[in-house]
Amino acid sequence: MAIISTTQGEEAIFGDSVITTKLDSAISWARESSMWPYIFGTACCAIEFMSVASSKFDISRFGAEVVRFSPRQADLMIIAGTISNKQAPILKRIYDQMTEPKWVMSAGACACSGGFYDNYTTLQGVDEIIPVDVYISGCPPRPEAFLDGLMQIQKLQAKPAKYLQQRAKREFKGRLDA
Ligand code: SF4
């Protein structure tokens, strides 16, 4: 006679077993599994992000669907689109208002390097003003590339202490820093 288990998911796998871990690892796991992105979307790349957030590509599979438009509630800034020099101080202020540990993804040619807007109005890469953790190429990047970038940040988050120390040692100084 077959025994049919009515339990599902983690209960079926772990049963009554006990898991031990370090507090830091548990916190990192919780953080990487529930990132709250802030989208600084200014142009076509932001439209591509809408695909990432919608059902076909479904960013919620990675626990990052809670998009927030307050920097105080977000830990991942995604810059998607062309950034003009006039917008640069606003972007910097929003970044500064986010609490640590915070992460930055520069999505698409315009955010990474100014793209084909090689002119006096356009910031030639957001890393001129804030530190960037992951760059995504493309014009625009495919939704899969956004998801890949998110997974790269999740990997960095798995062992954040070492990475954040390295990032601090680089002593980033942007051109808007005093
Ligand atoms: S990288 Fe291409 S798609 Fe993205 S904002 Fe610039 S021009 Fe638009």
Boltz pocket constraint, residues with backbone or C-beta under 6 A from the ligand:
constraints:
  - pocket:
      binder: B
      contacts: [[A, 43], [A, 44], [A, 45], [A, 46], [A, 80], [A, 81], [A, 82], [A, 107], [A, 108], [A, 109], [A, 110], [A, 111], [A, 115], [A, 138], [A, 139], [A, 140], [A, 141]]
      max_distance: 6.0
